[in-house]
Amino acid sequence: MIASGREGFSTAAGFASNGYGAHSPGGYSLVSCLVAEVVLTTFFLLIILGSTDERAPKGFAGIPIGLGLTLIHLVSIPVTNTSVNPARSTGPALFVGGWALSQLWLFWAAPILGAAIAGIIYNALFSEE
């Protein structure tokens, strides 16, 4: 309702939906966007896992998580409009429909894959076994 109060508003412009190819802000390919989203999600989850680990100082997790997410946005907004979270991608896609819904699969698959990779890496490097 807020956005539609501006003259000339249209969801056809993308409404900050994630996209690849012609719908990537910088025109990046499917493969480029997939790699970016998987790698950035992996790093984001490693930050979350590390900063919330029981061995990490208590009460400071929000600082590295927030700074990490800021850096991820600075890097990936020109590539995909930044996902690293399927819920963040789904909301705008539901409003835009069409191309945004047809490309939504990538912005579910990449974060899930990135999270799985982060879990494997973190467990391999920092497991207390």
LOLO-938772 format. One line per 8 residues: number of its first residue (from 1); their letters; for each residue x, y, z of N, C-alpha, C. Coordinates in steps of 0.02 Angstrom, whole numbers, padded with zeros to 5 digits. Atoms other than C-alpha are relative to their C-alpha. Layout:
! residues N
NUM) A) X Y Z X Y Z X Y Z ~ ... .
END
This chain:
! residues 129
1) MIASGREG) 00041 -00059 00000 00000 00000 00000 00043 00063 00000 ~ -00044 -00058 -00002 00142 00119 00040 00032 00012 -00068 ~ -00034 -00008 00064 00237 00086 -00121 -00048 00021 -00055 ~ 00048 -00017 00052 00079 00100 -00226 -00024 00072 00006 ~ 00020 -00069 -00008 00052 00276 -00158 00043 00049 -00039 ~ -00044 -00042 00040 00191 00342 -00269 -00023 -00002 -00072 ~ 00021 -00004 00070 00142 00402 -00442 00049 -00040 -00044 ~ -00040 00041 00045 00204 00282 -00575 00023 -00066 00028 .
9) FSTAAGFA) -00020 00064 -00030 00225 00135 -00456 -00025 -00058 -00042 ~ 00019 00061 00035 00224 -00035 -00541 00042 -00057 00024 ~ -00038 00059 -00019 00274 -00208 -00486 00039 -00028 -00060 ~ -00035 00025 00059 00332 -00238 -00665 00075 00016 00003 ~ -00071 -00018 -00006 00497 -00153 -00618 00038 -00050 00043 ~ -00033 00052 -00038 00533 -00300 -00504 -00014 00000 00074 ~ 00019 -00004 -00070 00485 -00238 -00331 00053 -00033 00045 ~ -00058 00028 -00036 00660 -00290 -00270 00001 -00077 -00001 .
17) SNGYGAHS) -00003 00072 00006 00632 -00469 -00327 00070 -00022 -00020 ~ -00063 00029 00020 00782 -00580 -00346 -00006 -00026 -00071 ~ 00003 00025 00068 00828 -00627 -00523 00068 -00013 -00029 ~ -00061 00013 00038 00957 -00689 -00645 -00013 00016 -00073 ~ 00008 -00017 00070 00990 -00654 -00828 -00026 00070 -00009 ~ 00029 -00066 00013 00883 -00510 -00889 -00029 00032 00063 ~ 00031 -00026 -00061 00810 -00492 -00714 00050 00010 00057 ~ -00053 -00016 -00047 00977 -00478 -00624 00014 00075 -00006 .
25) PGGYSLVS) -00014 -00072 00005 01013 -00295 -00580 00060 00015 -00045 ~ -00059 -00011 00042 01182 -00312 -00666 00003 -00044 -00062 ~ 00002 00043 00058 01129 -00437 -00799 00041 -00064 00007 ~ -00041 00060 -00011 01222 -00584 -00720 -00038 -00063 -00019 ~ 00029 00063 00024 01193 -00760 -00786 -00025 -00043 00058 ~ 00025 00049 -00049 01105 -00902 -00696 00057 -00029 00040 ~ -00056 00032 -00035 01271 -00985 -00654 00034 00049 00047 ~ -00031 -00051 -00043 01347 -00824 -00586 -00043 00013 00062 .
33) CLVAEVVL) 00045 -00013 -00056 01194 -00793 -00478 -00003 -00060 00047 ~ 00000 00060 -00041 01191 -00973 -00417 00062 -00003 00043 ~ -00063 00002 -00037 01374 -00968 -00367 00001 00055 00054 ~ 00001 -00055 -00049 01355 -00798 -00282 -00044 -00016 00059 ~ 00047 00015 -00054 01204 -00852 -00181 00023 -00058 00044 ~ -00024 00057 -00039 01278 -01019 -00129 00060 00020 00043 ~ -00060 -00019 -00036 01447 -00946 -00079 -00017 00050 00056 ~ 00017 -00050 -00050 01373 -00796 00012 -00042 -00029 00057 .
41) TTFFLLII) 00039 00033 -00052 01246 -00903 00104 00045 -00044 00043 ~ -00047 00042 -00038 01385 -01024 00154 00038 00043 00050 ~ -00038 -00043 -00046 01488 -00882 00227 -00046 00028 00055 ~ 00046 -00028 -00049 01335 -00807 00313 -00015 -00051 00054 ~ 00015 00052 -00049 01292 -00972 00396 00061 -00017 00042 ~ -00060 00011 -00039 01473 -00997 00448 00008 00054 00054 ~ -00002 -00055 -00048 01467 -00826 00532 -00051 -00013 00056 ~ 00052 00013 -00050 01304 -00872 00619 00020 -00058 00046 .
49) LGSTDERA) -00020 00057 -00040 01367 -01042 00675 00057 00016 00047 ~ -00058 -00017 -00042 01531 -00972 00738 -00017 00049 00055 ~ 00014 -00051 -00050 01460 -00823 00829 -00052 -00022 00052 ~ 00048 00026 -00049 01324 -00924 00915 00023 -00065 00032 ~ -00028 00060 -00030 01434 -01071 00960 00008 00010 00075 ~ -00006 -00006 -00073 01441 -01108 01146 00070 00023 00022 ~ -00068 -00022 -00016 01629 -01071 01140 00012 00073 -00016 ~ -00007 -00071 00017 01601 -00895 01072 -00021 00043 00059 .
57) PKGFAGIP) 00021 -00045 -00055 01586 -00746 01190 -00076 00012 -00004 ~ 00073 -00007 -00004 01406 -00728 01247 -00021 00074 -00010 ~ 00029 -00067 00006 01300 -00578 01197 00025 00042 -00057 ~ -00028 -00040 00054 01399 -00522 01045 -00017 -00027 -00069 ~ 00013 00032 00064 01330 -00632 00906 -00030 00048 -00051 ~ 00032 -00047 00046 01227 -00491 00831 00049 00043 -00039 ~ -00049 -00044 00033 01382 -00390 00788 00028 -00034 -00063 ~ -00026 00030 00061 01467 -00513 00669 -00055 -00020 -00049 .
65) IGLGLTLI) 00055 00019 00045 01300 -00573 00601 -00024 00061 -00039 ~ 00023 -00061 00034 01242 -00396 00562 00051 00027 -00048 ~ -00052 -00024 00045 01408 -00343 00488 00008 -00046 -00060 ~ -00005 00049 00055 01417 -00503 00386 -00057 00009 -00050 ~ 00057 -00009 00044 01243 -00477 00317 00005 00065 -00039 ~ -00010 -00063 00035 01284 -00297 00274 00049 -00009 -00058 ~ -00049 00013 00053 01437 -00352 00176 -00030 -00042 -00056 ~ 00032 00042 00050 01337 -00487 00088 -00046 00042 -00044 .
73) HLVSIPVT) 00044 -00043 00040 01209 -00357 00033 00040 00046 -00046 ~ -00041 -00044 00042 01344 -00239 -00030 00029 -00037 -00060 ~ -00028 00040 00055 01418 -00379 -00135 -00054 -00023 -00048 ~ 00047 00036 00044 01260 -00461 -00201 -00060 00039 -00024 ~ 00057 -00038 00027 01130 -00325 -00228 00009 00011 -00075 ~ -00007 -00008 00073 01205 -00288 -00401 -00006 -00066 -00039 ~ 00001 00064 00035 01207 -00474 -00441 -00071 -00029 -00001 ~ 00065 00033 -00004 01039 -00543 -00380 -00053 00038 00038 .
81) NTSVNPAR) 00042 -00037 -00047 00961 -00411 -00267 00002 -00031 00069 ~ -00014 00033 -00063 01022 -00522 -00123 -00058 -00043 00026 ~ 00048 00046 -00031 00930 -00675 -00062 00028 -00023 00066 ~ -00026 00036 -00058 01024 -00786 00062 -00054 -00018 00051 ~ 00057 00016 -00043 00850 -00814 00136 -00061 -00010 -00045 ~ 00058 00013 00043 00707 -00899 00042 -00062 00042 00015 ~ 00058 -00040 -00017 00576 -00801 00138 00006 00071 -00029 ~ -00012 -00067 00028 00655 -00636 00082 -00015 00000 -00075 .
89) STGPALFV) 00011 00005 00072 00642 -00695 -00098 -00072 -00014 -00018 ~ 00068 00021 00016 00468 -00767 -00090 -00050 00058 00004 ~ 00046 -00056 -00008 00378 -00610 -00029 -00006 00044 -00062 ~ 00004 -00041 00061 00423 -00496 -00175 -00023 -00039 -00061 ~ 00019 00040 00058 00403 -00638 -00300 -00075 -00010 -00003 ~ 00073 00009 -00001 00223 -00664 -00244 -00035 00063 -00025 ~ 00030 -00063 00023 00185 -00480 -00279 00012 00010 -00075 ~ -00018 -00011 00071 00275 -00475 -00448 -00030 -00053 -00044 .
97) GGWALSQL) 00026 00055 00040 00221 -00646 -00510 00044 -00014 -00061 ~ -00034 00012 00064 00272 -00704 -00685 00072 -00022 00007 ~ -00070 00018 00002 00460 -00704 -00708 00029 -00010 00070 ~ -00027 00006 -00068 00494 -00680 -00521 -00017 -00068 00031 ~ 00018 00066 -00025 00398 -00838 -00477 00036 -00055 -00038 ~ -00033 00052 00038 00478 -00936 -00618 00075 -00005 00017 ~ -00070 00002 -00020 00652 -00889 -00554 00010 -00013 00076 ~ -00002 00008 -00073 00610 -00914 -00370 00035 -00064 00022 .
105) WLFWAAPI) -00031 00064 -00018 00673 -01094 -00370 00074 00010 00018 ~ -00072 -00011 -00013 00854 -01030 -00376 00010 00029 00070 ~ -00008 -00035 -00062 00828 -00922 -00223 -00028 -00039 00060 ~ 00013 00050 -00052 00765 -01072 -00125 00057 -00051 -00001 ~ -00051 00052 00006 00892 -01198 -00191 00068 00024 00023 ~ -00067 -00025 -00017 01048 -01090 -00172 00009 00009 00076 ~ -00010 -00006 -00073 01021 -01043 00012 -00002 -00068 00036 ~ 00002 00066 -00032 00976 -01223 00057 00067 -00035 -00011 .
113) LGAAIAGI) -00064 00031 00015 01133 -01286 -00031 00056 00034 00040 ~ -00050 -00038 -00038 01239 -01148 00048 -00001 -00017 00074 ~ 00007 00017 -00071 01172 -01189 00221 00027 -00070 00013 ~ -00025 00068 -00008 01209 -01374 00198 00076 -00002 -00003 ~ -00073 -00003 00006 01386 -01336 00142 00031 00029 00063 ~ -00025 -00031 -00062 01412 -01222 00292 -00003 -00048 00058 ~ 00005 00049 -00054 01350 -01357 00410 00054 -00053 -00004 ~ -00052 00051 00010 01469 -01484 00336 00069 00028 00017 .
121) IYNALFSE) -00064 -00032 -00014 01617 -01364 00342 00009 00013 00074 ~ -00005 -00017 -00071 01580 -01306 00518 00010 -00062 00042 ~ -00006 00063 -00037 01558 -01482 00582 00069 -00031 -00010 ~ -00066 00029 00014 01719 -01540 00498 00056 00039 00034 ~ -00053 -00041 -00028 01823 -01395 00563 -00005 00010 00075 ~ 00008 -00020 -00069 01750 -01361 00733 -00037 -00050 00044 ~ 00033 00051 -00040 01671 -01522 00793 00042 -00017 00061 ~ -00036 00015 -00063 01717 -01567 00973 00009 -00076 00009 .
129) E) -00006 00073 -00006 01732 -01753 00936 00070 -00020 00021 .
END
